[in-house]
Every structure is written in structure tokens, then in C-alpha cells.
Amino acid sequence: MRLEKCWFCSSTVYPGHGIQFVRNDAKIFRFCRSKCHKNFKMKRNPRKVKWTKAYRRVHGKDMTQDSTFEFERKRNRPERYDRNVAENVLKAIPKIDKIRVTREERHHKNRMKGKKEKLLKEAVRELEQGISLVKAPSVLQQDPSLTLPKIKVSQPQSEENHAMEE
């Protein structure tokens, strides 16, 4: 059973599924679903469509260079069957999968490093802008402790500006 890759989104196409398009120069394009086929017909670039694997790789969302990807690569040259080699490969598959998962987790963790501080700053800014939505303005006037502390920024006026005004 041969599992193909979708030309557009790089997901797996199982036997009996998807659409196959053969161009005049005999190049075969396989698509997992009509969504990918329609985007191909509209001549869209997979690297510019956000939900594709190509976009995620180009924009640093997924890992691109890793030795564990060598095992998924398509090989067109047949290899002689050896029982011992096949047994060793089957034993190594769970280890390789575990290594790949840990590397992906590490990559994701490095990508999301500054996310918490950014979300916290955005939440504080949103709260400052819409504090009247949380508490009624009349309540805020009665009890000033409910308001957020104001940060005073002083700008000393230079003598040049004073001279220009006169």
C-alpha cells in the first residue's frame, strides 16, 4: 500500500482517496481533497496559503531541517529485503518517533517563548482602555482605588519652544 503526498498541502493521500491530475507533459499531481485541487486550478502558491505545510515551513512555524525526516522520504530504488535489517528498523521506529516528537516540542517551546509577556501587555492595555466597561464611571469616581494607577510622564519645555511662542 503506497501512501502519496498531496501536491498542494503535503498531507497523506490514501489509496482510493483524492484526485489525480495529469498534465500534458505527463507530470502527475495528487490532491487529498477538492479544496487543494481547486486552489491548484486557481494557480495559488502553496507557500502563500496559510493552512499548507509549505507556508508553515517557510514562515518558521514547523521544523524544516531534522534528521528524522530522512525516514519519511520517498525512495524510488528498490532495496533487497533482509530480515535482520527489517527487524532492526521496526525496533527503531518508536525511538525515532519519540525523538522527533521531543524535537518538535522543543521547537514549539522556543517559538512561543515571548508569547506570555506579549499577551499580558495586550490584556493590560485592553483593560486600561475599557475600564469603564468593567466598572461604571460613577463607581470609579466614588472609589478611586478601583482605577489603574496613572503613569505621569513629564516633558520639560525647552527655551526654544518658549521663544517661538512669543
PyMOL commands that set and color helices and strands:
alter all, ss='L'
color gray80, all
select helices_A, chain A and resi 34-41+53-58+67-71+83-111+115-129+131-134+137-142+144-146+159-165
alter helices_A, ss='H'
color red, helices_A
select strands_A, chain A and resi 4-5+12-13+19-22+28-31
alter strands_A, ss='S'
color yellow, strands_A
deselect
rebuild
show_as cartoon
